[in-house]
Structure formats: C-alpha cells, structure tokens
C-alpha cells in the first residue's frame, strides 16, 4: 500500500509539472496601427507585448525543465511560442516606428 501511495504521489507531481507548462494566448495581444494610435495606446500595447514575451520565456523555461519524455509533448508548442514572440516583437517595433514617423510628420 505504501508503494502504491508513493507511486501515485510521484505520478501526480509529474503530471502536475507537465500541466503547469501552459502556452500563453498570443492571440490576445492587440497591436494598434502606429500611424493612427495615441501615445497611450502605444504604451499599453508595448507593455502588453513585453508581458507576453516574458510569459513565453517562462513557458519555454518550464518546458525545458521537463523530463525528456514530457518535453516531447511540448517541444513543438514551445518552438511555435518562441517564434510567435519574435513575430509579435517585430510587429510591435514596426508599429512603434510608424508611430514615431506619424508624430514627426504631425509636428512639422
């Protein structure tokens, strides 16, 4: 009975660890058009992107900390999340450049 409970506890811990690695929802980020957005909208979007990148980095670290067996179940999701973080940051940077251009043109 003791062995059974120990095995059950170990399985629960391993399952909990695997379930703890949850990819963030990148689709929830809305990046406004820099050409027409307000400064407040751009600052809010920039913070949301920074928070999302941090969440993706935490997810990737979580997956990297799993056993090889559990990693196989998450490795594709981790790679896709990291790629999505790069695309998200690239989009945000493009819209920041557009915003800065719009501000410069408006001040002339």
N, C-alpha and C positions, 0 to 999 in steps of 0.2 A: 504494500500500500504506500509506503514512504517513497519508493522508487517511482511509482505512478504519479504521485503528487509533485515530486521533484521534476519529472519529465514534463508534466502538464504546466508547471510554473515556467520552465525553460521555454517551452513552445509558446506560451503566452507572451513572454518577454520578446522572443524573436519575432513573433507576429506583430506585436505592438511596435517594434522598431521598424519593421517593413512598412507598416501602415502610417507611421509618423512621417515618412518621406512623401509629402504630397506636393505635386507641382502647383505653383500659383497660377491663377487665371489671368493670363496676359491679355486676353480679350477685354478685360475690364478697364483698361487704360485708354483714355480718350485724349489724343494729342490734337490740339486745335491748330488751325491754319495760322502760321506766324504772320502772314500778310494781313490778317484781319483781327487777330486776337488782341485782347487787352493785356497789359502787363500782368495783372493779377491772374488771368487765365494761364499765361505762360509760366508764371512762377508755380502755380498749383500743378500744372502738368509736369513741370520739371521735377517737382518734389514727388509726384506720383510715380514717375519713371524711376527716379533714384530709389524709392521704396521697393518698386517691383524688381529692379536689378538686385537689390540686397536680398529680397526674398528668393530669387532664383539662385543666387550664390549660396544661400543657406540650404536650399533644396539640393543643389549639386553636391555640397559638402555632406549632407545627410546620406545621399545615395552612395557617395564614395566611402562612407563609413560602414556600409552594409557588408555582409558576408558575400563572397563571390556568387553564391547561389542566388541570393536575393538581389544582387546587383544586376544580374542578367534580366530580371523582370523590369528593372527601372532604367537601364542604361540608355535605351533609345529615347525615353521621355526626358532624361537628364540632358542628353545631347541636343534634343529639339528645344528644350527650355533655354539652354545656353545660347543657341543660335537665335532664338526669338529675342533674348535680351540684347544681343548685338544689333539685331534689326530695329528693335524699339529705341535703343540709344541713338542709332544712326538717324532714324526718323525725327527724334526729338532735336538732335543737333541741327538737322536741316531746317526745321521749323524755327529754331532759335535764330539761325542765320537769316531766314526770311523775315522774322520779326525785327531784327536789328536793321535790315535794309529798309523795311517799311518805316521805322522810326526815323532813320536818316533822311529818307525822302520827305517825310512829313515835316521835318524841321527846316527844310530849305525854303 
